[in-house]
Structures are given as C-alpha cells and as structure tokens.
Amino acid sequence: MSGEQKSKALAEQATGKAKEALGRMTGNERMTTEGRADQAKGDARQAKEKTKDAFRH
C-alpha cells in the first residue's frame, strides 16, 4: 500500500471514530452517522490498496 494512501485511510478512520464518539456524547445523530460514513470510506480505501498490493506481488 502506498504511504500516502495508507495515511489517508488511517486519517479517515480516525476522523470518523472521533466524529462518531463526539456525536454520541452530544446526542447529535447526524455527526454520529457522518463519523460512521468516514470510517467506511477509510475502510474501503484501505481494502482497495490491499487488493492492489496483492496483485503487484
């Protein structure tokens, strides 16, 4: 996985977790949902890069 894409995936996942936690603490359902969506984007980016790496070898 390229370093740049890996860091983007991790950043999206971390941002999503933070948003979800903040949304739960404040009772903001919209922020909680956005956090879950950000985590899913990070997971998808990570899976895509792992697949690309698997075919390179």
C-alpha positions as CSV (number, residue, x, y, z in Angstrom):
1,M,0.0,0.0,0.0
2,S,1.4,3.4,-0.9
3,G,2.3,5.5,2.1
4,E,0.1,8.4,1.0
5,Q,-3.0,6.3,0.5
6,K,-2.3,4.4,3.8
7,S,-2.1,7.6,5.7
8,K,-5.3,8.9,4.1
9,A,-7.1,5.7,5.0
10,L,-5.9,5.9,8.6
11,A,-6.8,9.6,8.8
12,E,-10.3,9.0,7.5
13,Q,-10.8,6.2,10.0
14,A,-9.5,8.2,12.9
15,T,-11.6,11.3,12.0
16,G,-14.7,9.0,11.7
17,K,-14.1,7.5,15.1
18,A,-13.7,10.9,16.7
19,K,-16.9,12.3,15.0
20,E,-18.9,9.2,16.0
21,A,-17.7,9.5,19.6
22,L,-18.4,13.2,19.8
23,G,-21.8,12.7,18.2
24,R,-22.7,10.1,20.8
25,M,-21.5,12.3,23.6
26,T,-23.6,15.3,22.5
27,G,-26.5,13.3,21.2
28,N,-26.0,14.5,17.7
29,E,-27.2,11.7,15.5
30,R,-26.1,13.4,12.3
31,M,-22.5,13.7,13.5
32,T,-22.6,10.0,14.6
33,T,-23.7,9.0,11.1
34,E,-21.1,11.1,9.4
35,G,-18.5,9.5,11.6
36,R,-19.6,6.0,10.6
37,A,-19.5,7.1,6.9
38,D,-16.0,8.5,7.3
39,Q,-14.8,5.2,8.8
40,A,-16.4,3.3,6.0
41,K,-14.6,5.4,3.4
42,G,-11.3,4.8,5.2
43,D,-12.0,1.0,5.3
44,A,-12.9,1.0,1.6
45,R,-9.7,2.9,0.7
46,Q,-7.6,0.5,2.8
47,A,-9.2,-2.6,1.2
48,K,-8.6,-1.1,-2.3
49,E,-5.0,-0.6,-1.6
50,K,-4.5,-4.0,-0.1
51,T,-6.1,-5.6,-3.2
52,K,-3.7,-3.6,-5.4
53,D,-0.8,-4.8,-3.3
54,A,-1.9,-8.4,-3.6
55,F,-1.8,-8.2,-7.4
56,R,1.6,-6.5,-7.5
57,H,3.4,-9.5,-6.0
